[in-house]
Every structure is written in C-alpha cells, then in structure tokens.
Amino acid sequence: MKPSRLMLFTAVALLAPMAPALTATAAPAGGTAPGSETVARPQLALSDPGFEDGGTGWTFGAGTGVGTGNKHGGVRFLYLDSGAGKSAKQTLVAPRNGSYDFSAWIGSAGTGGTYTVRVNGKTVETVNLPQHPGYARYTISRVELRTGDQLEISFGSGSSWVNADDLMISPAAPADPKVTSSDPEVVAMFGWAKKKANSWVQLPGTTGPVNVDENQTGGTGTAPYEATYWAGYANRSAYYSRDMTHQLAGAHILGLDTENRTMLRSYASSSTAAHKYFPVWSLNFDAKTYLSIDYKSPDNFVREVPAVFELVEKAGQAYLWTGDKSYVDDPALWDFYRHSTEQFIDLHNSAKSNGKVKVAEGTGNGIFSGAASYNEQDGDGLAEAGDGIASEYQAYLAMATLARGKGDTALANKYDRRAADLKAYFNDDWSGGGSRGDMVRAYTTSGAPITGWGKENSVFMPMKQIIDPGPRNDTYLDYIEAQEAGPQGSTNIESTTYLPDMFFKNNRNDTAWTWMKKIYGQREIQHVNSSQGPNGDYPEVSFTLVSQTVEGLMGIAPDAANHKVTTQSRLPSGMKWLKSADVPIGKSTITVRHDGATKSTLTNNARSGAYTWEARFKGVHEKITINGVPQRVRTKKVDGVTYTYATPTVRAGATTVVKVSG
C-alpha cells in the first residue's frame, strides 16, 4: 500500500458526486468486471497535475520549471530554485458549483516556501512550508467555487529549493463534525485528522490509472474511478480490505457513506466460489479491477482470514451508523455475509479439530495462499490465529444485527448462539489455560499451540472482546501494553493504530488516550516504508483518530435504524469536558458533550424524529437525574462492567442532560 504516480492522475478531473457502483460484479482473472456506467458532467480539471507532460497548463516564472530526479511519483516534478520571488501557478475556470480540497506532495529544503489557493484573485489559504526536504502531503480544504470562478493554485519559493508533485482534488467532506474541549490537544488532533482523512477521497468519474505500484509507476491503463478513498500505501492505485475496514467508522463520521458502501460491495462482489469465498485483498479505485501486484489468478492472490470477517463486521457497523437498508436488502451484500459465515468457514476448516464449533483457517503457506493472521511476519506456518477467531466472533454478532435489520429473528438468534458458542470455546479450550505471555494466540498447521507476543493476533483478541472479562483479560492487556511499549513493539504505525481501539473497548481510557497522543505525535516521523512519506500521510492514522475520538473518547454507539443511540464517557484523567458536535447518525446528526464521567448532554439535531438515548455511566451511583428531575436508579452489566443508566427520549431539536452522583 505505498507514494505513486496515482496522485498525478487522480487530480485530472473533478465530477459531481455520483451513485456508487452497486451493480459491479467480480473481475475475472487478469481483467476487470462490468459495472455501472459513468456519465460525463462538467468538471474541474487540473492540467498536468504530476508534471509528466512538462508542465502543460502551468505558468513558470524565472528560476522555476519541470525537472527530473527528486520526483515524488512518475519521472518529473515542479522545482523552484532558492531565493525570494519565484513562483509557478496554474489558473482555471470552475465549470460548476462545488466545495473542494486541494492536496499536493511538497518537499522544501528551507523555510519561506508557500502553497496557495486563490479564488477570483483573493487568497483562500496559504500554507507556509516548513523545512522538510522529503515529500509530505499538504491540503487546503473546503474551497468554495461557483460556476465561472477563477481558481489559482500556486507555489512560491523560499530560502532553499521547493519541489512539488502529484496534485489531487477531492470533494469536500459531506459532514463537518466539530470537537471542543477543555483539552486543546484533542481539539487540534481532531481538526488535523478530519482534514487529512478527507484529502484521501477519490472523485467519482475521475479518470486515473489502474495497477500502479512501486514496480509499475505508470500503471497498466486507466479507468473511471468510483466513490472511494485511499486505504493503504499512497503509491498504489488501490484500497485494501484491512485498511478500509479500520477506516470505515472514521469515513462515516466525515459523511463518506457512499464511499463505504461502494468499497464494501466491491469486496462482496469479489468473494466468489472460484476464490473459495475469499474477497480479494485490494481493488483499484474503479472498484472493479483487482490490483495486479496482489492478484495473479483465482488461486494465487493475497488473502488473509481476518479480513473476510472484518468486512462483515464493518458492514454491520455501517448499518448501525446509517440505518441504510441497502446493507440488508442488497442481494450481493447479503450473499457475501452468508458465504463468509457459512461456506467460507466450511472450506477453510481442516487442519485442526474444534469440536462443535468451526474456526476458519489459513494455509500456513504465506499471504498468496491464504494467511491465518494479519501479522504477515508471523503468518507462515499458522492455521488459526487470534485475530482470525476473534474477527469471526464479531462477524457472527454483526450477522445477528444485520439479520434483525432484515426482519429475520430466527436467523439473528442462530448467529447469536454461534457467537456465544465460539466465545465459550475460545475461553474454555482454544486459548489454553495460561495468561499474559502464556495465553495461546495461534495454532500451527500441525495443531501445535503458539504463545508469546503475536502483535495483531494478540491485540485483536481483547479488541474484539472474545476474551471473557475478568483477571485473565486484564493481565493480557497488561502484557500487550508492556510488549508494545518495549523493543518488541510494532514499528509500523498501521499496527499501532489498533491500540486505542483495544484499550477503549476495555475501559482503559487513560492508556487509550496516551496511545492516541503518541500516534498523533509521530505524524511527522518517516513511515517505515520510505516511499510512503511521514506517518501522518498513512491514511489509517487520520481516519482512526477521527473514529477514536467519537467512538472511543465519546463512547457513541449508534443504532440508527431503530432510532437509538448509546453513550459512555471515556474521558481520560485531566480532560474535564469534551464535546462532539454534528456527528452523523442516520439521516441527521447529534451533538454530545461529556463533563467528566458523571454528566452527559445530547442534542438531537434532526428536524423530525426522536431518539431513545441510553446514557451510561460506569459504576453504581446513588442518584440519577434527567434534566434535573430525579429518576429511579437502574444498573446493568455489559461485558463484565456495571453501569448506571437512563433511557430518555430526545425529540427533534431537543437537548437532554443526564447526570449521576453518589
């Protein structure tokens, strides 16, 4: 997943948002599949955004031009020599109304350089470039254009050379949630993350290359792109299932529901009998063509067991956030859910006997044959892994949710039982009797148990909550924290982004927040893949910080189809209050504020329709009030934790405050 010529092409055209390719079918080996037709519409198009045509459409001042050598992607790049007063720009006329983000990869050996967007001669924003000789990505967001406006994109010189390459235009995010807090760091973090995340969004109808990778920097052709976003390395023309599933919640919070649905369905369409119901690992941004570096033939392509189940789990999550009935009514999606939780498991369950339950397995022969774990360094030789079985458990729970959405209570109950049986088997047998580093986290193809540190296949077990709550889970969390903080911790920021999710799920709020701050603090550090740029330009970082703020710190858990929402304050020590405004749920938004761990406020921003709000507070409290009126204290236990709670109805336009004391 790495930096590419793809950036060059993705800025070629900007079209109005279009419907996702919900009728796309799976691609045959080495080819593409037919999908929905795109219709040309007025578009904003940058000329030569990667400078491969020598700067066609650009105006160059003295000391500027197109060079070769220090390129970001392709062969050529824009250069500005050192010294004040040098500039290069492009001016074009907007053919339609719209709101856009403009991104560019830029390196600067000194200070004083600039990246500027102007509309009708007026500066919208100027980025003052820091000294950063390596390429990093800079974005100017939410530029409003009306038909006939003159748009100018320009680069200015500084104390040393400035290089620019691979410009890209994205549609501005449909949603604009805002965070305020007593802690300025979370405000800055969320603001950075939502801006950075949206800069990775592709434009439906944009013509761009397919099969771009580090070996094929020009790709193998072009295709019209669908509504998608980058999920993986920036030098490959594709999104990846592992990345996309982790980015889905953050994408929803930015209003990217069309993109989520398009991408999920493209994976569903690739899960064929010829693939033994494995979805492909990566698809190009046309949402049809399998990325060639990862796909050779129907029996020779990258595939990893946890991704199959995470796609089902995240489809259920998307349904809970949006209430969109297509997640339960679309036959292609529904068939994918059933194949993934039925035939797929039957076809990949032969190396180890698991009694009355079934556990999907990898081959032990590497990622092109089917790996058991996301931990690719640990995947060879493994048949079953902790991240696979834990993700299977969550897929069963998601199937129960989706089946209820479809109105099939019997099927929902069946999957609830499967989830319960699998969890019981995991705790009673599969994970062994040890704790900490002695807990089993995988099995080899010969059936031998594996203990010790397994990175993803360790982290996913408590993150997916398959371990029974209690001392064993607690000590395993301690073990993971010690491993990640020590020399065995992951050097790849992608793996690190799971840690806040894991700790929030287990009510370790201070630790989760510490990892969020660490990830944010490392955003300028070079990614382990030198072609990727800094860590902050790995898309998963920004998308997950968005979701970890809303789902993690705020504890917002939606059920849009049933007009319900649950909240739980997970504010860390020292954060007095946190407010998330205009969070999308269903067809409208909510605003939630937590004051410490004892007071929560919810505003229903809809014009019509009420929500049942379950306001949870950890622990047993003596008193609880709704808008100052005392209520009967009710408690419940969820995942081993006792909560005091109330369930007021919050009507459209109303604000409700729930508070506990004692």
Beta strands, then each sheet from edge to edge (+ up, - down):
strand 1: 59-60
strand 2: 64-68
strand 3: 76-80
strand 4: 87-93
strand 5: 98-108
strand 6: 114-119
strand 7: 122-128
strand 8: 132-145
strand 9: 150-156
strand 10: 162-171
strand 11: 178-181
strand 12: 207-210
strand 13: 221-224
strand 14: 238-240
strand 15: 282-284
strand 16: 295-297
strand 17: 300-301
strand 18: 382-385
strand 19: 442-444
strand 20: 449-450
strand 21: 557-559
strand 22: 564-568
strand 23: 577-585
strand 24: 588-595
strand 25: 599-604
strand 26: 611-618
strand 27: 623-626
strand 28: 629-630
strand 29: 634-638
strand 30: 641-646
strand 31: 649-650
strand 32: 655-661
sheet 1: 1+ 4- 9+ 6- 7+
sheet 2: 2+ 3- 10+ 5- 8+
sheet 3: 11+ 23- 24+ 25- 32+ 27- 28+
sheet 4: 12+ 13-
sheet 5: 14+ 15-
sheet 6: 16+ 17-
sheet 7: 18+ 19- 20+
sheet 8: 21+ 22- 26- 30+ 29-
sheet 9: 21+ 22- 26- 31+
end
